[in-house]
Amino acid sequence: MTNFNWYIDGSIILLYLAGTITAGLWVRKYVRKVDDFLVAGRSVNLYLGIASLSATEFGIATCMANAELGYKYGFAGITPGIALAAAMFIIGWTGFCIKPLREQKVITLPELFENKFGEKVRWASGVVIVLGGLLNMGVFLRQAGDYLAIVCGFDPIYLELIMTAILIGIAIYTILGGMLSVLVTDYIQFVVMSIGLIAVVGLLIFTFGWNEMIDSSERLIGEGAFNPFFNGEYGVDRILLDLFLAFASVLTWQTMISRVLAAKDSTTGQKIYKGTSPFFLVRFSLPALLGIAALHYFGSEGIAVDNEILAMPNLLALVIPVGLIGILVAAMLAADMSTNSSYLIAWSSVIYNDIMRPIHKGLWSDKKGLLWNRILIGFIGIFLLLYGLWYPMKGDLWVYLQVTGTIYLASMSVILIAACYWKKANNWGAIAAIVTGCIIPVGFLILQQVEATQEQMAAIGPYKIGVATYLMTALAMWLGSIAKHYLSK
Amino acid sequence: MEHWFWTTLIFLTLAWYLIVTVIVGIKGGQDIRDMLTKLGGEKETPKKD
């Protein structure tokens, strides 16, 4: 059941899609070098940087994950957003790591690591970044398909077709225009996404009433809906993981730092971070509010929701009127397209720049480099389709995103801090950190799927595993570096 | 008000988002024009084999 009207809402979506793809294709003529393709010739200014970073970091998967947090934990579900916003502001304000990173004029983190730790660390860093990044991105398409199928009223048997169509649309302009197309489409997507999101949240608050939504949270979740420390499920270990993850992702998540690296100078990069930091509160609070609205609506009506992650799209399909639902779907498509296009280019840039480095040695012509970057984006697209169809989601979506992100966030953040500020850091420590940071979360993901170990993994939980990964990785970096330091004396 | 923290946080966030959408909507377009002018004017030849 949905209010979606194919003539009115369908036309709005078609208009949006035609406008975005045309703009994305139009700027491809400005791409002449690999630098133009990967970092837009390092010519991004403040407002475009804010629009692009905001649009990239808000996709349908993020929206559904954060709405699920709101539905399950109430206002306490906004906690990761507070951690992220604070981390981004502090790092933008101080320039911690991002200033020396931008001043090195590198395209990726592993390129910076080569200067301090050598070629092998650069290559290994590239591998874990791509592994963590692709596993993380692997669930985006299915979430987008689920969301669109419910809100637009598609039959779920068309899910794979929807996923493929979305991906092909994004891949066309990303392959042709690279980061330039991503930036221009991000700008359009930011505006469309923001209008849609603000309108829908405003409408829900007006329709249900603010106090009524608070009362429902209190009645259905209890005191834990307002206090993350009080909530049995949202405890100290989860908050600690939120904090580690917030600082690590702001420092090293390729799609975030690529905006700093594409900025015209380090001061602009810092300003982009400071200016975008409140958006990370938006990224959590507004979807969480949609989840709280779903809890209020279904809870008051006494309707049982089987799958908590689908509560938000089911609510929107039922209560958003014709016309606005078209803007909402366009907004969510905008959010998803900007995220996917940026992620495609982020991971292809690491594969080309770092993993394929031993093959091209930086000597290939721009024409050949551009061709290979485009081929890589095509391959990543195929992987996403296959993985999105195959992987069965277990537990919170946000937790899956945290665990897969940790595969590289833990080691890369530790190595980045050491590379920038610790003179004794060396390649032994870096390799030890990469191995430790990768083994723990990958092991958890595998053991979580194996029947014999499912219970034990559930008992330990992903939060303790996540926190342990960060701590053990830092310890490995320290021990490895100290060991080489003393053994080589 | 009992839950003033979350109420203030949500409404401040919404207000900030509304203002920033207008500002970025206007000035971001100008940034795109400047970026494309800069890239269109660059004469540097691409690297060849």
Interface residues (C-beta under 8 A of the other chain):
Chain A: V27 Y30 R32 K33 D36 A40 G41 S43 V44 N45 L46 Y47 L48 G49 I50 A51 S54 F75 I78 L180 L183 V184 Y187 F190 V191 S194 I195 L197 I198 V201 G202 W210 I214 F226 P278 F279 L281 V282 S285 L286 L289 W364 S365 D366 K367 K368 G369
Chain B: E2 H3 F5 W6 T7 L9 I10 T13 L14 W16 Y17 L18 V20 T21 I23 V24 G25 K27 G28 G29 Q30 D31 I32 D34 M35 L36 K38 L39 G40 E42 E44 P46 K47 K48 D49
